[in-house]
């Protein structure tokens, strides 16, 4: 894993953010099947990765405020745990248009990095136990591998148990 050379750059806001921060990362591309709706599981399978290490980026509305939740692709976001973590009363999934508008990415390619409008972010605690985690590069069919500590630092995230299997 290392910082990518110019010829290897994917050129998304996520990779720009990583390059600016001087963070080591790897790029992993695969042929996205447009009929698949479980984007994260598709990425894990296509790249031959443990689904516990591949993270999906979800946008939720927590007490009326958009919030990013990052959980393993083989788990579900526990909305109650997310609300409790943030000291809120209520959490619900944001509508797709709001998620795309706030992040600047399309659903299935939303990255927690380089979002158009940085939001409060919570990463599932299980990510902290991994050597490398994989998140969307900001487009369907491309993921980025990086250290979970770098993901947390660059997003200003809180690590908390917000996933359920």
Secondary structure, DSSP 8 states (H G I E B T S, - for coil): -----GGG---SHHHHHHHHHT---EEEE----TT---HHHHHHHHHT--TTTBEEEEEEEETTEEEEEEEETTSEE-HHHHHHHTT-S-EEE--HHHHHHHHSS-TTS--SSS-SS--EEEEEGGGGG-S-EEEEEEETTEEEEE-HHHHHHHHT-EEE--EE-
